[in-house]
Every structure is written in structure tokens, then in C-alpha cells.
Amino acid sequence: SAARLPRDALPGGALLGSALLASGRAPAVRGFWTSQQRSFLPPAAAAGAACAASLSRRRSLASARRAATASAVEPAAAGPDVTLFTARSTFPAFNGWKMTILLEELNAAGKFGPDGFEVRELDLDKREQKESWFLAINPNGRIPALVDHRAGGYALFESGAIMTYLADVYGDGFLLPLDRAARYDVLQWLFFQCAGVGPIQGQAHAFLRYVPEPVPYAEERFRNETRRLYEVLEGRLQRATYVGGEEYSIADIALYPWIAYHPWAGQDITDLPALQRWVELVGTRPAVQRGLGYNRKDLAALLAGADEVRRTVAATSLDRAGADRASA
């Protein structure tokens, strides 16, 4: 192990590293040899160097993202704190509803400035999300995406990342607890939605409602797996008021639109009483109702017009990756 050095003798970054080591928040670094000087950095200096390098990389990535999006969304001196890009489409955009509900909740709690937030709806039926200006914000060409004007035009995509970011940056303990254990109780269920309910139920939607030809195996596979995930939620909600615990959180917001529109995925929850209770509880919140007002879809009308939705989606939104490449 390295000998203890006086604090004023430590290399650059060591004082930061010393503080981080003392607080228990430094990277797990025992020390390392520098490639340029071929000298050993003791643990405090190594931790400081590692943190400084990580911070530099994060700042460089953030600067690059801001530069890439500057031409698409110019941050204003006054105006909305954030701009959300979501959907205007024939079909329900569940990930977009997650975002609009969250923004409405934050705004109702006074977490934004006087101009609140802005929502821009992209016409998915016309594939506006594939235009070059939007690809500068989200290279994956999907909604949602967010630009934070208070952070100099910082842009990010992926709904789970956006929800965590907004709760961290604007929520200050609202919708995502500050206590570590409570925080991860919420995050595990947020990721359960992002990695489980969303992708699986999304495939149920695709094969039941959008794909033009019947695929019986896929229909049964994803409908049954969606049901299994609902039963996991039922078990959780038999033990807790909300999905993340006893407080309403971003986990509830992420899951609610998917579960509330369960008939669109061929599901029946009448035999899942705890899940029914939760749907009714969350659905009474005014911010939830306002959030569902963007790209609004009446469930009864949606089910009645399912054939028209299938024709529209099949013609505009499915299986177009090859066409995108051919036209690029």
C-alpha cells in the first residue's frame, strides 16, 4: 500500500479524493500508475483523478448533446423550463402519457417556474420523429425526448431516464424519495415498467391491434406474459398502497397509462382487486387526467375503431426500418 503523504503533497485531485474517501462516496480505487509519469498515485489522488476524469467525460458529453440540439430548440432567456417531445398519433402513445402526467404533477406542485413546461406533439402518422432535427435530440427517432432549458438546452431521451432526471432535478424529493432505500424501492418498479410491462404489453398491442396479419403464437405469448406481469403488480399492491410503497411516485406514473388501458392489450383485471383499487386511486388525480389529455384517446372509441387504427398504423408506422435505410 502507498505511504501516507501530507495533504499539500498530494497530486492534483487528491484533496477532492480525500474528501470523497472520507465520505465513502469515492470510486473503489486503491491507487494506480499514471501512464505519462509512470508514478503511483495513492488512493486519495487516484479517487480524485478518477472522479475528475468521470466529471470531465460527463461534461464533454453534455456539451456535445447541447451543441447537437441547439439548432432544433434554442433555449430562451425566459419561457418554459423544459420542452417535452411526445406524440400526436392515431394510436395511444403510452410513453408520452408517462411524461405529460409527470410534468403536470410537477407543475401542480409548484416545481417549475412561472412559464411551466412546453409540450410539442410530433405527428407519428407522418413520421415526423424521423426528421433530422429531431434525430439530433433523440438519435433513436422515438418519443419521448426532453430539452431542459434551465440546463442550457440539455437534451435526453428514454422515458425512464427522463422521469428520473425530472424527479431528481425538479422534484427535490417529490415523486422520488431522497432516502436511499425508499428511492430504490421506487426505481426498481420504474425499471419493472421500462423493462417488463412496457416492452411486453407493447408487443401485445402490436400483435393484437397493429400487425395486419394474425400471428396466433405471438398474440398468445405476449397476452399471457402481460397477464403474468399484472399478477406481479397485484401481489405488490396487496402489500402497499402504491407501487413504490406508501407514497405516490414516478413508478405509479410510469405504470398507470399501460394498466388503465388494459383492454387494448386484451386484458381483464376484474379478478385483480388490488390492481383495480390502484387504477381507481391514481386515476382520480387531477394531474393524471390532465396528462392523459395530450393525444387523448377515449378507450371505448379506440376499441370500436380498432380496425381503422390497425390500417393506419400498418401503413405508416410498422416495419419501416428497411425503407428508412433505403431512402437515407
DRENLOPA-566616 format. One record per residue (C-alpha): residue in one letter; residue number from 1; z, y, x. Coordinates in steps of 0.5 Angstrom, whole numbers, plus 500, padded with zeros to 3 digits. Layout:
DRENLOPA-566616
+---+-----+-----+-----+-----+
| r |   k |  zz |  yy |  xx |
+---+-----+-----+-----+-----+
| A | NUM |   Z |   Y |   X |
...
+---+-----+-----+-----+-----+
END
This chain:
DRENLOPA-566616
+---+-----+-----+-----+-----+
| r |   k |  zz |  yy |  xx |
+---+-----+-----+-----+-----+
| S |   1 | 500 | 500 | 500 |
| A |   2 | 499 | 507 | 502 |
| A |   3 | 504 | 511 | 505 |
| R |   4 | 508 | 517 | 501 |
| L |   5 | 505 | 523 | 503 |
| P |   6 | 507 | 530 | 502 |
| R |   7 | 504 | 533 | 496 |
| D |   8 | 501 | 539 | 499 |
| A |   9 | 498 | 534 | 504 |
| L |  10 | 494 | 530 | 498 |
| P |  11 | 487 | 531 | 498 |
| G |  12 | 483 | 534 | 492 |
| G |  13 | 485 | 532 | 485 |
| A |  14 | 491 | 529 | 488 |
| L |  15 | 496 | 534 | 484 |
| L |  16 | 492 | 532 | 478 |
| G |  17 | 493 | 525 | 479 |
| S |  18 | 500 | 525 | 481 |
| A |  19 | 502 | 528 | 474 |
| L |  20 | 498 | 523 | 471 |
| L |  21 | 501 | 518 | 474 |
| A |  22 | 508 | 520 | 472 |
| S |  23 | 506 | 521 | 465 |
| G |  24 | 503 | 514 | 465 |
| R |  25 | 496 | 517 | 463 |
| A |  26 | 492 | 516 | 469 |
| P |  27 | 487 | 510 | 470 |
| A |  28 | 489 | 504 | 473 |
| V |  29 | 487 | 506 | 480 |
| R |  30 | 491 | 503 | 486 |
| G |  31 | 487 | 507 | 491 |
| F |  32 | 480 | 507 | 494 |
| W |  33 | 476 | 508 | 500 |
| T |  34 | 471 | 514 | 500 |
| S |  35 | 464 | 513 | 502 |
| Q |  36 | 463 | 519 | 505 |
| Q |  37 | 469 | 520 | 509 |
| R |  38 | 471 | 513 | 510 |
| S |  39 | 478 | 514 | 509 |
| F |  40 | 483 | 511 | 504 |
| L |  41 | 486 | 515 | 498 |
| P |  42 | 493 | 514 | 496 |
| P |  43 | 494 | 512 | 488 |
| A |  44 | 495 | 519 | 486 |
| A |  45 | 489 | 522 | 490 |
| A |  46 | 485 | 516 | 487 |
| A |  47 | 487 | 517 | 480 |
| G |  48 | 486 | 525 | 480 |
| A |  49 | 479 | 523 | 483 |
| A |  50 | 477 | 518 | 478 |
| C |  51 | 479 | 523 | 472 |
| A |  52 | 476 | 529 | 476 |
| A |  53 | 469 | 524 | 476 |
| S |  54 | 470 | 522 | 469 |
| L |  55 | 471 | 529 | 466 |
| S |  56 | 465 | 531 | 470 |
| R |  57 | 461 | 526 | 467 |
| R |  58 | 463 | 528 | 460 |
| R |  59 | 462 | 535 | 461 |
| S |  60 | 455 | 534 | 464 |
| L |  61 | 453 | 529 | 458 |
| A |  62 | 456 | 534 | 453 |
| S |  63 | 452 | 540 | 457 |
| A |  64 | 445 | 535 | 456 |
| R |  65 | 446 | 534 | 449 |
| R |  66 | 448 | 541 | 447 |
| A |  67 | 441 | 543 | 451 |
| A |  68 | 437 | 538 | 447 |
| T |  69 | 440 | 540 | 441 |
| A |  70 | 439 | 548 | 442 |
| S |  71 | 432 | 549 | 439 |
| A |  72 | 434 | 545 | 433 |
| V |  73 | 440 | 548 | 431 |
| E |  74 | 442 | 555 | 434 |
| P |  75 | 450 | 556 | 434 |
| A |  76 | 451 | 562 | 431 |
| A |  77 | 457 | 567 | 432 |
| A |  78 | 459 | 567 | 425 |
| G |  79 | 458 | 562 | 420 |
| P |  80 | 460 | 554 | 418 |
| D |  81 | 464 | 551 | 423 |
| V |  82 | 459 | 544 | 423 |
| T |  83 | 453 | 542 | 420 |
| L |  84 | 452 | 535 | 418 |
| F |  85 | 445 | 532 | 417 |
| T |  86 | 445 | 527 | 411 |
| A |  87 | 440 | 524 | 406 |
| R |  88 | 436 | 526 | 400 |
| S |  89 | 433 | 519 | 398 |
| T |  90 | 431 | 515 | 392 |
| F |  91 | 437 | 510 | 394 |
| P |  92 | 444 | 511 | 396 |
| A |  93 | 446 | 514 | 403 |
| F |  94 | 453 | 511 | 403 |
| N |  95 | 454 | 513 | 411 |
| G |  96 | 452 | 520 | 408 |
| W |  97 | 457 | 520 | 403 |
| K |  98 | 463 | 518 | 408 |
| M |  99 | 461 | 524 | 412 |
| T | 100 | 461 | 529 | 406 |
| I | 101 | 467 | 526 | 403 |
| L | 102 | 471 | 527 | 410 |
| L | 103 | 468 | 534 | 410 |
| E | 104 | 470 | 536 | 403 |
| E | 105 | 477 | 533 | 405 |
| L | 106 | 478 | 537 | 411 |
| N | 107 | 475 | 544 | 408 |
| A | 108 | 480 | 543 | 402 |
| A | 109 | 486 | 542 | 407 |
| G | 110 | 484 | 549 | 410 |
| K | 111 | 482 | 545 | 416 |
| F | 112 | 475 | 550 | 417 |
| G | 113 | 474 | 557 | 418 |
| P | 114 | 472 | 562 | 412 |
| D | 115 | 465 | 559 | 412 |
| G | 116 | 467 | 552 | 412 |
| F | 117 | 461 | 547 | 413 |
| E | 118 | 454 | 546 | 412 |
| V | 119 | 450 | 540 | 409 |
| R | 120 | 443 | 539 | 411 |
| E | 121 | 439 | 534 | 407 |
| L | 122 | 434 | 530 | 410 |
| D | 123 | 428 | 527 | 406 |
| L | 124 | 428 | 520 | 408 |
| D | 125 | 423 | 518 | 403 |
| K | 126 | 418 | 523 | 407 |
| R | 127 | 422 | 520 | 414 |
| E | 128 | 424 | 527 | 416 |
| Q | 129 | 429 | 523 | 420 |
| K | 130 | 424 | 521 | 425 |
| E | 131 | 421 | 528 | 426 |
| S | 132 | 422 | 530 | 434 |
| W | 133 | 427 | 536 | 432 |
| F | 134 | 432 | 531 | 429 |
| L | 135 | 431 | 526 | 434 |
| A | 136 | 433 | 531 | 439 |
| I | 137 | 440 | 531 | 435 |
| N | 138 | 440 | 523 | 434 |
| P | 139 | 435 | 519 | 438 |
| N | 140 | 436 | 513 | 433 |
| G | 141 | 433 | 517 | 428 |
| R | 142 | 438 | 516 | 423 |
| I | 143 | 443 | 519 | 418 |
| P | 144 | 449 | 522 | 419 |
| A | 145 | 449 | 527 | 425 |
| L | 146 | 453 | 533 | 426 |
| V | 147 | 453 | 539 | 430 |
| D | 148 | 459 | 543 | 432 |
| H | 149 | 458 | 550 | 433 |
| R | 150 | 465 | 551 | 435 |
| A | 151 | 464 | 547 | 441 |
| G | 152 | 458 | 551 | 443 |
| G | 153 | 453 | 546 | 439 |
| Y | 154 | 456 | 540 | 441 |
| A | 155 | 452 | 534 | 437 |
| L | 156 | 454 | 527 | 436 |
| F | 157 | 451 | 521 | 432 |
| E | 158 | 454 | 515 | 429 |
| S | 159 | 459 | 515 | 423 |
| G | 160 | 465 | 512 | 426 |
| A | 161 | 464 | 517 | 432 |
| I | 162 | 463 | 523 | 427 |
| M | 163 | 469 | 521 | 423 |
| T | 164 | 474 | 520 | 429 |
| Y | 165 | 471 | 526 | 432 |
| L | 166 | 472 | 531 | 426 |
| A | 167 | 479 | 528 | 425 |
| D | 168 | 481 | 529 | 432 |
| V | 169 | 478 | 536 | 433 |
| Y | 170 | 479 | 539 | 426 |
| G | 171 | 485 | 534 | 422 |
| D | 172 | 491 | 535 | 427 |
| G | 173 | 494 | 529 | 424 |
| F | 174 | 491 | 530 | 417 |
| L | 175 | 487 | 523 | 416 |
| L | 176 | 488 | 520 | 422 |
| P | 177 | 495 | 520 | 425 |
| L | 178 | 498 | 522 | 431 |
| D | 179 | 503 | 517 | 432 |
| R | 180 | 499 | 511 | 437 |
| A | 181 | 501 | 505 | 433 |
| A | 182 | 499 | 509 | 426 |
| R | 183 | 493 | 511 | 429 |
| Y | 184 | 490 | 505 | 431 |
| D | 185 | 492 | 502 | 424 |
| V | 186 | 487 | 506 | 421 |
| L | 187 | 482 | 506 | 427 |
| Q | 188 | 482 | 498 | 426 |
| W | 189 | 480 | 499 | 419 |
| L | 190 | 475 | 504 | 420 |
| F | 191 | 471 | 499 | 425 |
| F | 192 | 472 | 494 | 420 |
| Q | 193 | 468 | 498 | 415 |
| C | 194 | 463 | 500 | 421 |
| A | 195 | 462 | 493 | 424 |
| G | 196 | 463 | 489 | 418 |
| V | 197 | 463 | 492 | 411 |
| G | 198 | 457 | 497 | 412 |
| P | 199 | 452 | 492 | 416 |
| I | 200 | 453 | 486 | 412 |
| Q | 201 | 453 | 490 | 405 |
| G | 202 | 447 | 494 | 408 |
| Q | 203 | 444 | 487 | 408 |
| A | 204 | 446 | 485 | 401 |
| H | 205 | 443 | 492 | 399 |
| A | 206 | 436 | 491 | 403 |
| F | 207 | 435 | 483 | 400 |
| L | 208 | 437 | 485 | 393 |
| R | 209 | 435 | 492 | 392 |
| Y | 210 | 429 | 494 | 397 |
| V | 211 | 425 | 488 | 400 |
| P | 212 | 419 | 487 | 396 |
| E | 213 | 419 | 479 | 396 |
| P | 214 | 425 | 475 | 394 |
| V | 215 | 429 | 471 | 400 |
| P | 216 | 434 | 467 | 397 |
| Y | 217 | 437 | 465 | 403 |
| A | 218 | 438 | 472 | 405 |
| E | 219 | 441 | 474 | 399 |
| E | 220 | 446 | 469 | 398 |
| R | 221 | 448 | 469 | 405 |
| F | 222 | 450 | 477 | 405 |
| R | 223 | 452 | 477 | 398 |
| N | 224 | 457 | 471 | 400 |
| E | 225 | 459 | 475 | 406 |
| T | 226 | 460 | 481 | 403 |
| R | 227 | 465 | 478 | 398 |
| R | 228 | 469 | 475 | 403 |
| L | 229 | 470 | 482 | 406 |
| Y | 230 | 472 | 484 | 400 |
| E | 231 | 477 | 479 | 399 |
| V | 232 | 480 | 481 | 406 |
| L | 233 | 481 | 488 | 403 |
| E | 234 | 484 | 485 | 397 |
| G | 235 | 489 | 482 | 402 |
| R | 236 | 491 | 488 | 406 |
| L | 237 | 491 | 492 | 399 |
| Q | 238 | 496 | 488 | 396 |
| R | 239 | 501 | 490 | 402 |
| A | 240 | 499 | 497 | 403 |
| T | 241 | 498 | 503 | 398 |
| Y | 242 | 492 | 505 | 402 |
| V | 243 | 487 | 501 | 407 |
| G | 244 | 490 | 504 | 414 |
| G | 245 | 497 | 504 | 411 |
| E | 246 | 501 | 508 | 406 |
| E | 247 | 497 | 515 | 408 |
| Y | 248 | 490 | 516 | 406 |
| S | 249 | 486 | 516 | 412 |
| I | 250 | 479 | 516 | 414 |
| A | 251 | 479 | 509 | 413 |
| D | 252 | 479 | 509 | 406 |
| I | 253 | 474 | 515 | 406 |
| A | 254 | 469 | 510 | 410 |
| L | 255 | 470 | 504 | 405 |
| Y | 256 | 470 | 508 | 399 |
| P | 257 | 463 | 509 | 397 |
| W | 258 | 461 | 502 | 399 |
| I | 259 | 466 | 499 | 395 |
| A | 260 | 465 | 504 | 389 |
| Y | 261 | 458 | 502 | 388 |
| H | 262 | 460 | 494 | 389 |
| P | 263 | 455 | 492 | 383 |
| W | 264 | 449 | 495 | 387 |
| A | 265 | 451 | 489 | 392 |
| G | 266 | 451 | 484 | 387 |
| Q | 267 | 459 | 484 | 387 |
| D | 268 | 464 | 484 | 381 |
| I | 269 | 471 | 486 | 383 |
| T | 270 | 475 | 485 | 376 |
| D | 271 | 479 | 479 | 380 |
| L | 272 | 481 | 483 | 386 |
| P | 273 | 486 | 487 | 382 |
| A | 274 | 489 | 491 | 389 |
| L | 275 | 482 | 493 | 391 |
| Q | 276 | 481 | 495 | 383 |
| R | 277 | 487 | 499 | 384 |
| W | 278 | 485 | 503 | 390 |
| V | 279 | 478 | 504 | 388 |
| E | 280 | 481 | 508 | 382 |
| L | 281 | 486 | 511 | 386 |
| V | 282 | 481 | 514 | 391 |
| G | 283 | 476 | 516 | 386 |
| T | 284 | 481 | 521 | 383 |
| R | 285 | 481 | 525 | 389 |
| P | 286 | 477 | 532 | 387 |
| A | 287 | 474 | 532 | 395 |
| V | 288 | 472 | 525 | 394 |
| Q | 289 | 468 | 527 | 387 |
| R | 290 | 465 | 533 | 391 |
| G | 291 | 463 | 529 | 397 |
| L | 292 | 459 | 524 | 392 |
| G | 293 | 455 | 530 | 389 |
| Y | 294 | 451 | 530 | 395 |
| N | 295 | 445 | 526 | 394 |
| R | 296 | 448 | 524 | 388 |
| K | 297 | 447 | 517 | 385 |
| D | 298 | 449 | 515 | 378 |
| L | 299 | 451 | 508 | 378 |
| A | 300 | 448 | 506 | 371 |
| A | 301 | 442 | 510 | 372 |
| L | 302 | 441 | 507 | 379 |
| L | 303 | 442 | 499 | 376 |
| A | 304 | 437 | 501 | 371 |
| G | 305 | 432 | 504 | 375 |
| A | 306 | 433 | 498 | 381 |
| D | 307 | 425 | 496 | 380 |
| E | 308 | 423 | 503 | 382 |
| V | 309 | 428 | 504 | 387 |
| R | 310 | 425 | 498 | 390 |
| R | 311 | 418 | 500 | 390 |
| T | 312 | 419 | 507 | 393 |
| V | 313 | 424 | 504 | 399 |
| A | 314 | 419 | 499 | 400 |
| A | 315 | 413 | 504 | 401 |
| T | 316 | 417 | 509 | 405 |
| S | 317 | 423 | 506 | 409 |
| L | 318 | 422 | 499 | 411 |
| D | 319 | 420 | 495 | 417 |
| R | 320 | 416 | 501 | 420 |
| A | 321 | 418 | 501 | 427 |
| G | 322 | 411 | 498 | 429 |
| A | 323 | 408 | 504 | 425 |
| D | 324 | 412 | 509 | 429 |
| R | 325 | 410 | 506 | 435 |
| A | 326 | 403 | 506 | 434 |
| S | 327 | 403 | 513 | 432 |
| A | 328 | 407 | 515 | 438 |
+---+-----+-----+-----+-----+
END
